[in-house]
Amino acid sequence: MNLIHKRTRFQLGSLTTEGRTNGPAVWVYRWREKSGNLTVKRKVVLGTIKELNKSQAQKKADGYRQLANTPQHERGADLTVNQLVDHYSEHELGVGSGKAEKPRKAYLYIFKNYILPTWGELPLEGVKAVAVEHWLKTLPLANGSKAKVREVFGAAFRHAMRHELHPVNPIASVRQVRKRAIEPEILEPAETAALLRELEGVEPVRTAFLIAAVMGMRRGEIFGLKWADVDFERAILHVRRSYVDGVEGPPKTDSSRRPLPIPQQALEAFKAWKAKATYTSSSDWVFASNVSFGKQPYWPGTLWRRNVAPAIERAGITKPKLGWHTLRRSYASLLLSSGVSLRVSMELMRHSTPDMTLGTYAQTVGNEKRDAGSKIASLLLGSEQAA
């Protein structure tokens, strides 16, 4: 019996530009699909010629070229967003996945409360970039939160591509600004000093507050410290875990694991607290709670509410929405306003990219903007008078 093997033709498709009545021309990728005995022409708009140059459009078309050459029965066309999120959660968000507890919970919350109610029953091929953009605009969230929803949705589709469940990531084309409408507050040096005075003798709150202020650590990292992490001889702090909402887990990112130099003031504070603490063995929590007999650290939210918030009121500080993360943000701003290089600031903040340090955390402090403006005005006016 002779078997005839029919070779499958690879389809390149075509990338062209197409004019519009209003606005700039757009890049369009076209290909053909078999639907039963019929051949169906398909096309997708990749973006305008102002948004994409030819190489960028070609790169974007590659995903659809893969789709054009994937047999219909292998595309997972019947796979829904609900099923994809289940697959993603099982592989990427399980307790043993290695993902830090706080982002793990945040991802699950976003899936449950935002993405699945709207998109859950839809097949993956039905998720379109423009539709997601319009949907994001309707969410009653700040820009940063909308960008986070976009990021989580995109992570699920990247997972689908990696596991060959779907050939393209439509969320990659979704535009969403991250810039905040209102910048969060930071503490000026005089305000931080005033709070440290107000917290004098209130331990371990003052020590934890000082560590956050002079080292810029995340609250989960501070309350996840054990005495073995503090190298008193070399003045180095090892960030090995995070403790969030009663759960011990890994630090937020790989960059977060970088050891930190301990400033002298912080080192003295660690020594003073260890001399007073009940639980001081190498395996004990640095900020072990007496209520749990040392088995758990104190809850940072409780310490802030009971001790730091009243200190803020006594110090006459009226800035809204202050918390442990305010100290990290203030630390980043002080690093850059003090002339510390961006590279060193990034490493001390333990960010993966300088954009995170500069764009997300760093703000000008106090009268720095006014002083800078005055300097420019003096230069200009001085030049004008000399002329």
C-alpha positions in Angstrom: 0.0 0.0 0.0 1.4 3.3 -1.0 1.0 6.2 1.4 1.0 9.7 -0.1 2.5 12.3 2.2 1.2 15.8 1.6 3.7 18.4 2.6 2.3 21.3 4.7 3.1 24.6 3.1 4.6 27.3 5.4 2.6 30.5 5.1 4.6 33.8 5.4 1.6 36.0 5.1 2.0 39.6 4.1 2.8 42.8 6.1 1.6 46.0 4.4 0.5 49.5 5.3 -3.1 50.6 4.8 -4.3 54.2 4.6 -7.1 55.6 6.9 -9.6 58.4 6.2 -8.7 59.9 9.6 -5.3 59.5 11.2 -2.1 57.9 10.1 -1.8 54.8 8.0 -1.6 51.4 9.8 0.4 48.3 9.6 -1.7 45.3 8.5 -0.8 41.6 8.6 -2.8 39.3 6.3 -2.9 35.5 6.0 -5.2 32.7 4.9 -7.0 30.0 6.9 -8.8 26.8 6.0 -12.3 26.6 7.2 -13.7 23.2 6.1 -13.3 23.2 2.3 -13.2 27.0 2.2 -10.1 29.3 2.3 -10.8 32.4 4.5 -8.8 35.6 4.3 -7.7 37.0 7.7 -6.1 40.3 8.7 -5.1 42.1 11.9 -4.2 45.7 12.4 -0.8 45.9 14.3 -0.6 49.6 15.0 -0.1 52.9 13.2 3.1 53.8 11.3 3.7 56.5 13.9 3.7 53.9 16.7 5.7 51.2 14.9 8.6 51.2 12.5 8.8 48.3 10.0 11.1 46.1 12.2 8.7 46.6 15.2 5.7 45.8 13.0 7.5 42.7 11.6 8.3 41.5 15.2 4.6 42.0 16.2 3.5 40.1 13.1 5.6 37.1 14.0 3.1 36.0 16.6 0.3 36.0 14.0 2.5 34.2 11.5 2.8 31.5 14.1 -0.9 31.5 14.4 -1.3 31.2 10.6 0.9 28.1 10.5 -0.7 26.4 13.5 -3.4 23.8 12.6 -6.9 24.8 13.8 -7.1 21.7 16.0 -3.9 22.6 17.8 -4.7 26.2 18.6 -6.6 25.7 21.8 -9.4 27.8 20.3 -11.9 26.3 22.9 -9.6 27.1 25.8 -11.2 29.9 27.9 -9.7 32.5 30.0 -11.0 30.7 33.1 -9.1 27.6 32.0 -6.0 29.5 31.3 -6.0 31.2 34.7 -6.5 27.8 36.4 -3.5 26.5 34.5 -1.4 29.6 35.3 -2.4 29.5 39.0 -1.5 25.9 39.3 1.9 26.3 37.7 2.9 29.8 38.7 1.0 30.8 41.9 1.0 27.6 44.0 2.3 27.7 47.5 5.5 26.0 46.4 5.9 28.1 43.3 8.7 30.3 44.7 6.7 33.5 44.2 6.6 35.8 47.2 3.4 35.7 49.3 2.3 39.3 48.8 2.5 39.3 44.9 1.0 35.8 44.8 -2.0 37.0 46.7 -2.2 40.1 44.7 -2.3 38.1 41.4 -5.0 35.8 42.7 -7.0 38.8 43.9 -6.8 40.6 40.5 -7.8 37.4 38.6 -10.8 36.8 40.9 -12.1 40.3 41.2 -11.3 42.0 37.9 -10.2 39.7 35.1 -12.4 36.6 35.4 -15.8 38.3 36.0 -15.5 40.0 32.6 -13.3 37.7 30.5 -13.5 34.3 32.2 -16.0 32.6 29.8 -14.4 34.0 26.7 -12.2 31.8 24.5 -8.6 33.0 24.3 -9.0 34.0 20.6 -11.8 36.4 21.7 -9.5 38.5 23.8 -8.6 41.6 21.7 -6.2 44.4 22.7 -8.6 47.3 21.9 -11.4 45.7 23.8 -9.1 45.2 26.9 -8.0 48.9 26.6 -11.7 50.0 26.6 -12.4 47.7 29.6 -9.5 49.1 31.6 -10.8 52.6 31.2 -14.1 51.6 32.8 -12.4 50.2 36.0 -12.8 52.5 39.0 -9.0 52.2 39.8 -6.0 54.5 39.7 -3.7 54.4 36.7 -1.1 52.3 38.6 -3.7 49.7 39.6 -5.0 49.5 36.1 -1.5 49.0 34.8 -1.1 46.2 37.4 -4.3 44.5 36.1 -2.9 44.7 32.6 0.4 43.2 33.8 -1.3 40.3 35.5 -3.5 39.6 32.4 -0.4 39.7 30.2 1.5 37.3 32.5 -1.3 34.7 32.0 -1.0 35.0 28.2 2.8 34.8 28.3 2.3 31.6 30.3 0.0 30.4 27.5 2.6 31.0 24.9 5.4 29.3 26.9 3.2 26.2 27.4 2.0 26.3 23.7 -1.6 26.8 24.8 -2.0 29.9 22.6 0.4 31.5 20.0 0.0 35.2 20.7 -0.3 37.6 23.6 -2.9 40.2 22.8 -2.2 42.1 26.1 1.2 43.1 24.7 -0.6 45.6 22.5 -2.7 47.1 25.3 -1.8 50.7 26.2 -2.2 51.8 29.8 -0.4 54.6 31.5 1.1 53.9 34.9 1.6 57.5 36.1 -0.2 58.4 39.3 -2.7 61.3 39.3 -1.4 62.2 42.8 2.1 61.5 44.0 2.3 59.6 47.3 3.7 61.5 50.3 7.3 61.2 51.5 8.8 62.2 54.8 11.4 64.9 55.0 14.5 64.3 57.2 13.3 66.6 59.9 9.9 64.8 60.1 11.6 61.4 60.3 13.9 62.7 63.1 10.8 64.0 64.9 9.1 60.7 64.8 12.2 58.9 66.0 12.2 61.2 69.0 8.5 60.5 69.6 9.2 56.8 69.5 12.1 56.9 72.0 11.8 54.0 74.4 8.9 52.3 72.4 10.5 49.0 71.4 10.8 47.2 69.1 8.8 49.8 67.1 11.5 52.5 67.2 14.2 50.0 66.0 12.0 48.7 63.2 11.1 52.3 62.2 14.8 53.3 62.2 15.8 50.3 60.0 13.1 51.2 57.5 14.1 54.8 57.4 17.9 54.4 57.1 18.0 51.2 55.0 14.9 51.5 52.8 13.8 47.9 53.4 10.3 46.6 52.7 8.2 45.9 55.8 8.0 42.2 55.0 11.8 42.0 54.8 12.2 43.9 58.1 9.8 41.7 60.0 11.1 38.6 58.2 14.6 39.1 59.7 16.2 36.5 62.0 19.3 37.1 64.1 21.3 34.9 61.9 20.8 37.4 59.1 22.5 40.2 61.0 26.3 40.0 60.6 27.5 42.3 63.5 31.2 41.8 62.7 31.1 42.9 59.1 28.0 45.2 59.4 26.1 43.3 56.7 22.4 42.4 56.6 21.3 39.4 54.6 17.8 39.5 53.1 16.7 35.8 53.0 13.0 35.9 53.4 9.9 38.0 53.7 7.1 37.7 56.2 3.7 38.9 54.9 0.3 38.4 56.5 1.5 35.7 58.7 3.2 33.7 55.9 6.9 33.3 55.6 8.1 33.3 51.9 11.0 34.3 49.7 11.9 37.9 49.1 9.9 39.8 46.4 12.5 39.4 43.6 15.9 37.9 43.0 17.4 41.4 43.2 15.8 41.7 46.7 18.2 39.1 48.0 21.3 41.3 47.7 23.0 41.8 51.1 22.9 45.3 52.5 25.5 47.3 54.4 24.3 48.3 57.8 24.9 52.0 58.8 26.5 52.5 62.2 23.3 54.0 63.7 21.3 51.0 62.6 24.0 48.6 63.8 23.9 50.2 67.3 20.1 50.0 67.2 20.2 46.2 66.4 22.7 45.7 69.3 20.6 47.7 71.8 17.4 45.8 70.8 19.1 42.4 71.0 20.3 43.2 74.6 16.7 43.8 75.6 14.9 41.1 73.5 13.6 37.9 74.9 14.4 35.8 71.9 18.0 36.1 70.7 19.1 32.8 69.3 20.3 32.7 65.7 17.1 31.1 64.5 14.8 33.5 66.4 13.0 36.4 64.7 14.6 39.8 65.3 11.2 41.3 66.1 9.7 38.2 67.7 6.3 38.7 69.3 6.0 37.9 73.0 2.3 37.2 72.4 3.2 34.2 70.2 6.1 33.2 72.5 8.5 34.1 69.8 7.1 31.8 67.2 6.0 34.7 65.0 7.2 38.2 64.5 5.1 41.2 65.3 2.5 42.3 62.7 3.8 45.6 61.2 0.3 47.0 60.6 -0.6 46.6 64.2 2.6 48.3 65.4 2.1 51.2 63.0 -1.6 51.7 64.0 -0.9 51.5 67.8 2.4 53.2 68.0 3.6 55.1 64.9 0.2 56.7 64.0 -0.1 58.4 67.4 3.5 59.5 67.2 2.7 61.1 63.8 -0.2 63.0 65.4 2.0 64.2 68.3 4.7 65.4 65.9 2.1 67.5 64.1 2.6 65.8 60.8 -0.6 66.1 58.7 0.4 64.2 55.5 -2.2 61.6 54.5 -1.8 57.9 54.0 1.6 57.4 55.6 2.8 53.8 56.2 5.9 51.6 56.3 6.3 51.9 52.6 6.5 55.7 53.0 9.9 55.2 54.6 11.1 53.2 51.7 10.0 55.9 49.2 11.5 58.6 51.3 14.8 56.7 51.5 15.0 56.4 47.7 14.3 60.1 47.3 16.9 61.1 49.8 19.5 58.9 48.1 19.2 60.7 44.8 18.7 64.2 46.3 21.9 63.6 48.3 23.9 63.1 45.1 24.2 59.2 45.4 24.6 57.8 41.9 21.7 56.1 40.2 23.6 52.8 40.0 24.3 52.8 43.8 20.8 53.9 44.6 19.4 51.1 42.5 21.6 48.5 44.3 20.7 49.8 47.8 17.0 49.7 46.9 17.6 46.3 45.3 15.7 47.1 42.2 16.2 45.2 38.9 16.2 48.3 36.8 17.2 52.0 37.4 13.8 53.0 35.9 12.1 51.6 39.0 14.3 53.6 41.3 14.1 56.8 39.3 10.6 56.7 37.9 8.5 55.0 40.6 10.2 55.8 43.9 12.3 58.9 43.7 10.7 62.3 44.4 12.2 65.7 45.2 12.4 66.5 48.9 11.2 69.7 50.7 12.4 72.8 49.0 14.7 71.1 46.5 12.4 72.0 43.5 12.2 75.6 44.7 16.0 75.9 45.2 16.6 74.4 41.7 14.2 76.9 40.2 15.8 79.8 42.0 19.2 78.8 40.8 18.1 78.8 37.1 16.3 82.1 37.6 19.4 83.6 39.1 21.5 82.4 36.2 19.1 83.7 33.6 18.6 87.1 35.3 22.2 87.4 36.1 23.1 86.9 32.4 20.4 89.4 31.3 21.7 92.1 33.7 25.3 91.5 32.6 24.2 91.9 28.9 
